[in-house]
Amino acid sequence: MLKRLPFAPLSLAIFPILALLAHNITEVFPRIALRSFAISLAATLIPLAITALITRNMQKAAITTTLASSLARINMVSTCWSYKGFLDQPENERND
């Protein structure tokens, strides 16, 4: 069933970690990113495997997993931005 592992879900899983590591390479040891790589790959491969078993088609599973993980990341980023906006409000405006 798993003749070839799809590239898109795995590359989207590790790209944010690689980008942060590349930006902060002088401040962080590369071995520290290994745990993040492992968690991110597991969080991608497990839904990919489950979706592949359900659809019995690796291409459909890869597309579904890629879209779902992208939407989840967009949701996390927008939640963090909205929370930051909430924290930037003065204290008296929060209680109203």
Protein Blocks (a to p, Z undefined) as FASTA:
>chain_A
ZZbacfklmmmmmmmmmmmmmmmmmmpcfklmmmmmmmmmmmmmmmmmmmmmmnopaklm
mmmmmmmmmmmmmmmmmmmmmmmmmmmpcfklmmZZ
